[in-house]
Amino acid sequence: MKRKTTKNISRFSLTWRVVFLSSLLLLGLASLFTYISHSSLTRQFSDHRNTQVESQAKEIQLALRRSEESLRQLASLLAASYRLGPALISNDSTTVIHSLSSQWPTLQLESGIDEILVLNAHGNRIASWGIPQEGIFRPVRDWAQQVMYSEAPMSTLRCTYDCRQYIAVPVLVEGASVGMVVVSRSLADVTRQAQRMADSEVALLVAGQAASADMGGAHP
């Protein structure tokens, strides 16, 4: 009787061992499956997010390039005004103002231009329209030297309390630079365009010392 009882206890103990080991195995498999699923989902989410960010960055860059190109065309048209070159040579500010004043309302309302500056060959301002950005005149004089020397357009982004896109183009007379036209436009419209293209929220953030500096290098 005692031997039978011992045998039953052994079978009972073995059964619980099997159950316990099976439970551990199932728990381990479940944990492994959960870990693999979580890692896979996390990786997929990260890849999707990175792809989305790259796509949005490309859309923003495309919007900036389109805005820059249209701004360059507008500035080139202004610089090509037939009365502007001779007026800059003679330093005749009255003629400069008359040659561009009629175009200012259209450029402001339809093209979103915030400011037009006209400088002579010495980098002195001859005429201006619109509201200047804070502290803009010092960098403009530096741009004038570069544009006059290279006789090629220059573009840059500059942020203070707002961010603007600038294009500076030389005024050429018989192949020589006699002055410069600078036009600027707020990036607000570009941001809204990028937001529509990317179908997500887009914002400009300027912090620290960058708030009073050129954003990105100027380039021809």
Salt bridges, closest charged atoms under 4 A:
GLU68 OE2 - ARG72 NH2 2.87
GLU69 OE1 - ARG72 NE 3.89
GLU115 OE1 - ARG164 NH1 3.39
ASP162 OD2 - ARG164 NE 3.27
ASP189 OD1 - ARG192 NH2 2.11
ASP214 OD1 - ARG158 NE 3.42
